[in-house]
Amino acid sequence: MKILKLVLVIVGIVLIVLGLYQAFVPQQVVDIGPLEVSAKEGISNQTLGMIGLGVVALIAGAFLKNRK
């Protein structure tokens, strides 16, 4: 159970960090002649879902009890 607890905490932290990175780091704009391609900036549903899953994994890892 200690391994599962550690994995959940690590996965939770990684998901939260990646979600915050996607939300606040500006995306690049590609300009190819008359064609301009830009990525959507800001907080999207995918970013919110990633942060939410990270929080759930972190809470689950924190409250997971050890078996004896």
N, C-alpha and C positions, 0 to 999 in steps of 0.2 A: 504494500500500500504506500510505502514511502516513495517508491519510484513513480507510481501513478500521481501522487500528490505533487512531486517535483516536476513531472512532465506537464501537468495541468497549469502550474504556476508559470513555468517557462513559456508555454504556448500562449497563455493569457497575456503575458507581458509583450511577447513578440507581436501578437495580433493588435494590441493597443498601440504599440509604437508604429507599426506599419500603417494603421488606419490614420493616426495623427500625421504621419509623414505625407500620405496621399492627400490629406485635407489641407495642409498648410504650405507645402512646397509647390511653387508654381511649375506648371507643366510647360514643355517646350512647344514652340510653334514652328512648323516646317513650311518654308516658302519655296515652292518649285515653280518658277516662272509665273504664269497667271493663276496657278493653283495654290491655295493656302490651306493647310491642314492644321487645326489646333485641337488640343485635348481639352476636355471639360475641366474647368477648375472649380474648386470649392468642395463642399461636403455633398456627396451623393449618397444614394441608398446603400450602395455597396460599401462605402466607407463607414457609414453608420452601423451597418450589419457587422463589419469586421471589428469595430470597436466594441459593439455589444457582445459579440461572441467572446472577445478577449476578456471582458469584464465577467461574463458568466463563468468562463474557465478559471479565472483567477479566484473568484468567490468559491467555486466548487473545490479547487485545490486547497483553499484556506480552511474550509470547513469539513474536509474529508477526514474521517476518524481512522486511526490505526487499529488494525485487528491484532489480537494477541493469540 
